[in-house]
Amino acid sequence: MINDKLPKIWYGGDYNPEQWEAPDWAEDERMFKLAGIDIATINVFSWALIQPDEDTYDFSGLDAMMDRLYKNGTYVCLATATGAHPAWMARKYPEVTRVDVQGRKRKFGGRHNSNPNSPVYRKFAAAIAGKLAERYKDHPALLAWHISNEYGGYDYSEQSEAAFRLWLKERYGTLDALNKAWNTRFWGHTFYDWDEIVVPNELSEEWNGNRTNFQGISLDYRRFMSHSLLECYRIEYDAIREHSKDVPITTNLMGLYQELDYFEWAKYLDVVSWDNYPALDTPVSLTAMTHDLMRGLKQGQPFMLMEQTPSQQNWQPYNSLKRPGVMRLWSYQAVARGADTVMFFQLRRSIGACEKYHGAVIEHVGHEHTRVFRESAELGRELQQLGDKLLDARSAAKVGILFDWENRWALDLSSGPSVALDYVGEVHKYYDALYRQHIETDMIGVEEDFGKYEIIIAPVMYMVKPGFAKKAEAFVRAGGTFVTTFFSGIVNENDLVTVGGYPGELRSLLGIWAEEIDALLPDMKNEIVMKESWNALKGSYDCGILCDLIHSEEAEVLASYGSDFYAGMPVLTVNAFGEGKAYYIASSPDADFLRAFVGNLCEEKGIAPLVTAAGEVESVQRVKDGKSFLFLLNHAASELPADIGAAERTDLLTGRAVSGQVMVPARGVMILEGALQ
């Protein structure tokens, strides 16, 4: 439980009363009660109001709002206000603003504009966090601390350049070690003094986003910037903990956000929180995968859904409305996959600047007679009804899919072999194949305990970190099933190729070696031709993007390429290793192949689907105290059947007892409680 002062699924979101006047506050309080709102995130962007100059702090407005909310029955997730620094700070101390990737010095403006390696910024951020904690640590409204907001963006200033050199000294110790790790003899880049190292931006090594001349320095700069921003978070965390000892602390992550290593960040969050903003056409399985990834950051611990929109968001190319029922459906999707909160941005819609057309529980019309408010109030009523039944319930998945930010960075920075290679896309293909067959899946990091799983899937494990190969071998030797794919085992943690044949350190486990890698043009395909019928797999399937030309050393060849000069070479292999098996898929297969393939693996390991239903019906299970909570979420615009098995369950939303085939309403939800099988 995040905080037992409110033992239910928290319901609320971001609230900016400073943008309004007292009569509006009274209306907000009335409408919060109507909607079942019981938590408000406040003070996210109020630094300039609280600290009008370097020496003055004014907490009177925040004092009054904390008291008003609590008196009205609304708890508070209190932000530290450091999401955007004040204008006076940028004018007096220009170093607090960033330098962009093109080497241009930013002026005051926007929000992700604070230099994380500015000592001045860090001093002021720690000071305000500490003062807030000292003042409100015992306030009865306080449920959680919210540090800054949506950390992100890189800086290329002189302060960051100097800090980067210090970080490199700590990482490598000597310039000889650094030169070796970065392979600096290429293009005459050998460094003889730490001060010769400059940031890798468009004035030095990088261009067009992730294009770089030197992967080593660019990869390390991403590690360094993630570390720098995390240090800023930790400075505020420590300042809060000096005064507030027990209240949980978080910051809102952004799901699949590319720039920060969230597995590293999660070590320092008491509870993971994140902001979920799918578009109208975002695959629901991609959203599901992202929820599972956020849950996986802290080994399955429930997370906070910190932000979503009740209706539309303002920043996408096409800001479509959520269709009737979809806000409720997507809210329960988050709960099903581990959220113990449902929170929105925003509670009242702003009237000016870039978020005035971002949806809110209270729309510009200012009253409760809107579709969005009615749907919000109905969801609030249901969450009150559910109480604490679902709190701290966990996943029982036996399949884990690996996701690694450093591997993603290295792939993005790779100087080949194909611009079509998309790490997130490849991971999602495997997740989607399981999702559509109603097979529970965890998204996990490389540091996770593999022993909890029967099957581990590692798509495009390009970078093999120290110890990973031995860990994978131990998992398979003990009876596990391991799957990896093309372009895996290529480099070490410094993006240096492991010589001796691909897939490098994974070669012994997989029983194959890859001689060459062919990059196919967008309109080119090859075929996976099965040697013989292998359970559900028979005939041939399309594949593309990359084709590894592999040789079997010990592995059994299950399928071969169907065309081009390497027709007949292996494309799918399995290697018996100890008590388990290791599979290698040498290309990017089509969806039909993947569904049959992962379905067959799960059947071999005795992992059964949760239900029998169409792919539009999402099924998820959370378990707690020997009970199963089976969520059925129908993403279709018409009702659909699902077979839940013979055991009787109770629908928590209607109180009905059900078994066998049930009909899930269009864009509807069922939460079925029963004994854990």
URJO-V850643 format. One record per residue. N is the residue number from 1. OMEGA is omega in whole degrees, -180 to 180 (999 if undefined). Layout:
[[N | OMEGA] [N | OMEGA]]
//
This chain:
[[1 | -174] [2 | 176] [3 | -172] [4 | 173] [5 | 178] [6 | -172] [7 | 176] [8 | 172] [9 | -178] [10 | -176] [11 | -180] [12 | 179] [13 | -178] [14 | -178] [15 | -177] [16 | -177] [17 | 180] [18 | 178] [19 | -173] [20 | -180] [21 | -172] [22 | 179] [23 | 178] [24 | 179] [25 | -180] [26 | 177] [27 | 177] [28 | -179] [29 | 178] [30 | -176] [31 | 173] [32 | -180] [33 | 179] [34 | -176] [35 | -177] [36 | 179] [37 | -179] [38 | 175] [39 | 176] [40 | 172] [41 | -176] [42 | 173] [43 | -176] [44 | -176] [45 | -174] [46 | -177] [47 | -178] [48 | 179] [49 | -177] [50 | -177] [51 | -176] [52 | 174] [53 | -172] [54 | -171] [55 | -173] [56 | 172] [57 | -180] [58 | -177] [59 | -173] [60 | 180] [61 | 179] [62 | 175] [63 | -176] [64 | -178] [65 | 175] [66 | -179] [67 | -179] [68 | -178] [69 | -178] [70 | 179] [71 | -180] [72 | 180] [73 | -180] [74 | 177] [75 | -172] [76 | 162] [77 | -168] [78 | 179] [79 | -178] [80 | 173] [81 | -173] [82 | 178] [83 | 176] [84 | -178] [85 | -179] [86 | -180] [87 | -178] [88 | -179] [89 | 179] [90 | 179] [91 | -176] [92 | -177] [93 | -176] [94 | -178] [95 | -177] [96 | 176] [97 | -172] [98 | 167] [99 | -174] [100 | -174] [101 | 177] [102 | 178] [103 | -178] [104 | 179] [105 | 179] [106 | 169] [107 | 177] [108 | 176] [109 | -179] [110 | 176] [111 | -179] [112 | -171] [113 | 179] [114 | 179] [115 | -175] [116 | -180] [117 | 174] [118 | 176] [119 | 179] [120 | 179] [121 | -179] [122 | 180] [123 | -178] [124 | -180] [125 | 178] [126 | -177] [127 | -177] [128 | 177] [129 | 179] [130 | 180] [131 | 176] [132 | -179] [133 | 180] [134 | -175] [135 | -170] [136 | -174] [137 | -177] [138 | -179] [139 | -175] [140 | 180] [141 | -169] [142 | 177] [143 | -176] [144 | 173] [145 | -177] [146 | -177] [147 | 176] [148 | -179] [149 | 173] [150 | 178] [151 | 176] [152 | 179] [153 | -179] [154 | 178] [155 | -178] [156 | -177] [157 | 175] [158 | 178] [159 | 179] [160 | 177] [161 | 179] [162 | 179] [163 | 177] [164 | 179] [165 | 178] [166 | 179] [167 | 179] [168 | 177] [169 | -180] [170 | -177] [171 | -172] [172 | 178] [173 | -178] [174 | 176] [175 | 177] [176 | 180] [177 | 179] [178 | -180] [179 | 179] [180 | -178] [181 | -179] [182 | -180] [183 | -170] [184 | 174] [185 | 173] [186 | 178] [187 | 172] [188 | -175] [189 | -177] [190 | 180] [191 | 178] [192 | 179] [193 | -178] [194 | -178] [195 | 176] [196 | -177] [197 | 179] [198 | -180] [199 | -180] [200 | 178] [201 | -176] [202 | 173] [203 | -177] [204 | -169] [205 | -169] [206 | 175] [207 | 176] [208 | 175] [209 | -175] [210 | 176] [211 | -177] [212 | 174] [213 | -176] [214 | -179] [215 | -176] [216 | -178] [217 | -179] [218 | 177] [219 | 179] [220 | 179] [221 | 175] [222 | 175] [223 | -177] [224 | -178] [225 | 174] [226 | 178] [227 | -179] [228 | 179] [229 | 176] [230 | 176] [231 | 178] [232 | 176] [233 | -176] [234 | 176] [235 | 177] [236 | 177] [237 | -178] [238 | 179] [239 | 177] [240 | -176] [241 | 175] [242 | -175] [243 | -177] [244 | -167] [245 | -167] [246 | -177] [247 | -176] [248 | -177] [249 | 179] [250 | 163] [251 | -173] [252 | 177] [253 | -175] [254 | 171] [255 | -176] [256 | -179] [257 | -167] [258 | -162] [259 | -176] [260 | 178] [261 | -173] [262 | 175] [263 | 176] [264 | 179] [265 | -174] [266 | 178] [267 | -174] [268 | 174] [269 | 176] [270 | 175] [271 | 177] [272 | 171] [273 | -179] [274 | -175] [275 | -171] [276 | -177] [277 | 175] [278 | 173] [279 | -180] [280 | -177] [281 | 175] [282 | 178] [283 | -178] [284 | 178] [285 | 176] [286 | 175] [287 | 178] [288 | 179] [289 | -179] [290 | 173] [291 | -179] [292 | 177] [293 | 178] [294 | 175] [295 | -177] [296 | -178] [297 | 179] [298 | 172] [299 | 173] [300 | 179] [301 | 177] [302 | -175] [303 | 175] [304 | 165] [305 | -173] [306 | -180] [307 | 160] [308 | 178] [309 | 175] [310 | -175] [311 | -178] [312 | 175] [313 | -169] [314 | -165] [315 | 178] [316 | -179] [317 | 179] [318 | -172] [319 | -175] [320 | 173] [321 | 166] [322 | -180] [323 | -180] [324 | 180] [325 | -174] [326 | 178] [327 | 178] [328 | -179] [329 | -178] [330 | 175] [331 | 179] [332 | 174] [333 | 177] [334 | 179] [335 | -180] [336 | -174] [337 | 169] [338 | 180] [339 | 172] [340 | 173] [341 | 169] [342 | -174] [343 | -173] [344 | 153] [345 | 16] [346 | -180] [347 | 172] [348 | -175] [349 | 178] [350 | -179] [351 | -178] [352 | 178] [353 | -162] [354 | -180] [355 | -178] [356 | 177] [357 | 172] [358 | -173] [359 | -179] [360 | 175] [361 | 177] [362 | -175] [363 | -178] [364 | 180] [365 | 170] [366 | 177] [367 | -173] [368 | -174] [369 | 177] [370 | 177] [371 | -177] [372 | -179] [373 | 179] [374 | 179] [375 | 179] [376 | -179] [377 | 178] [378 | 177] [379 | 177] [380 | 178] [381 | -180] [382 | 180] [383 | 173] [384 | -180] [385 | -179] [386 | 178] [387 | -176] [388 | -174] [389 | -173] [390 | -174] [391 | 176] [392 | 173] [393 | -170] [394 | 174] [395 | 175] [396 | -175] [397 | 176] [398 | 175] [399 | 177] [400 | 175] [401 | -178] [402 | 174] [403 | -176] [404 | -177] [405 | -179] [406 | 174] [407 | 178] [408 | 178] [409 | -177] [410 | 177] [411 | -180] [412 | -177] [413 | -175] [414 | 180] [415 | -180] [416 | 2] [417 | -178] [418 | 176] [419 | -180] [420 | -178] [421 | -177] [422 | -175] [423 | -179] [424 | 179] [425 | 179] [426 | 177] [427 | -177] [428 | 178] [429 | -178] [430 | 177] [431 | -178] [432 | 180] [433 | 177] [434 | -179] [435 | -175] [436 | 176] [437 | 174] [438 | 178] [439 | -178] [440 | -177] [441 | 170] [442 | 169] [443 | -170] [444 | 176] [445 | -176] [446 | 179] [447 | -179] [448 | 175] [449 | -179] [450 | -176] [451 | 179] [452 | -170] [453 | 173] [454 | -177] [455 | 173] [456 | 178] [457 | -177] [458 | -178] [459 | 175] [460 | 179] [461 | -176] [462 | -178] [463 | 176] [464 | -178] [465 | 179] [466 | 177] [467 | -176] [468 | -178] [469 | 179] [470 | 179] [471 | 178] [472 | 178] [473 | 180] [474 | 179] [475 | -178] [476 | -179] [477 | -179] [478 | 176] [479 | -179] [480 | 175] [481 | -178] [482 | 179] [483 | 169] [484 | -165] [485 | 174] [486 | 176] [487 | 177] [488 | 179] [489 | -172] [490 | -172] [491 | 173] [492 | -174] [493 | 177] [494 | -178] [495 | 172] [496 | -177] [497 | 173] [498 | -175] [499 | -179] [500 | 178] [501 | 172] [502 | 4] [503 | 170] [504 | -176] [505 | 179] [506 | -173] [507 | -179] [508 | -180] [509 | -173] [510 | 178] [511 | 179] [512 | 165] [513 | -177] [514 | -176] [515 | -178] [516 | 178] [517 | -179] [518 | 176] [519 | -178] [520 | 175] [521 | -175] [522 | -178] [523 | -179] [524 | 176] [525 | 166] [526 | -178] [527 | 169] [528 | -177] [529 | -178] [530 | 179] [531 | 177] [532 | -180] [533 | 180] [534 | -173] [535 | -175] [536 | -177] [537 | 176] [538 | -180] [539 | -177] [540 | -178] [541 | 177] [542 | 171] [543 | -177] [544 | -177] [545 | 177] [546 | 174] [547 | 174] [548 | 176] [549 | -170] [550 | 175] [551 | 175] [552 | 173] [553 | 176] [554 | -173] [555 | 173] [556 | 180] [557 | -180] [558 | -180] [559 | -179] [560 | 175] [561 | -177] [562 | -175] [563 | -178] [564 | -173] [565 | 178] [566 | 173] [567 | -178] [568 | 176] [569 | -177] [570 | 174] [571 | 176] [572 | -179] [573 | 173] [574 | -180] [575 | 173] [576 | -175] [577 | -174] [578 | 180] [579 | -175] [580 | -177] [581 | 177] [582 | -177] [583 | 175] [584 | 178] [585 | -165] [586 | 178] [587 | 179] [588 | -171] [589 | 174] [590 | -174] [591 | -179] [592 | 178] [593 | -174] [594 | 180] [595 | 179] [596 | -177] [597 | -177] [598 | 176] [599 | 178] [600 | 178] [601 | -179] [602 | 178] [603 | 178] [604 | -177] [605 | 178] [606 | 179] [607 | -174] [608 | 172] [609 | 178] [610 | -178] [611 | 167] [612 | -175] [613 | 176] [614 | -179] [615 | 180] [616 | 176] [617 | 178] [618 | 178] [619 | -178] [620 | 178] [621 | 167] [622 | -177] [623 | -178] [624 | 174] [625 | 177] [626 | 180] [627 | 176] [628 | 173] [629 | -176] [630 | 177] [631 | 171] [632 | -176] [633 | -177] [634 | -179] [635 | 179] [636 | 180] [637 | 175] [638 | -179] [639 | -177] [640 | -180] [641 | 172] [642 | 177] [643 | -176] [644 | -179] [645 | -171] [646 | -176] [647 | -179] [648 | 177] [649 | 179] [650 | 177] [651 | -176] [652 | -178] [653 | -180] [654 | -176] [655 | -178] [656 | 171] [657 | -176] [658 | 173] [659 | 179] [660 | -179] [661 | 176] [662 | 177] [663 | 180] [664 | -176] [665 | 176] [666 | -177] [667 | -176] [668 | -174] [669 | 168] [670 | 175] [671 | -169] [672 | 179] [673 | 177] [674 | 178] [675 | 178] [676 | -177] [677 | 999]]
//
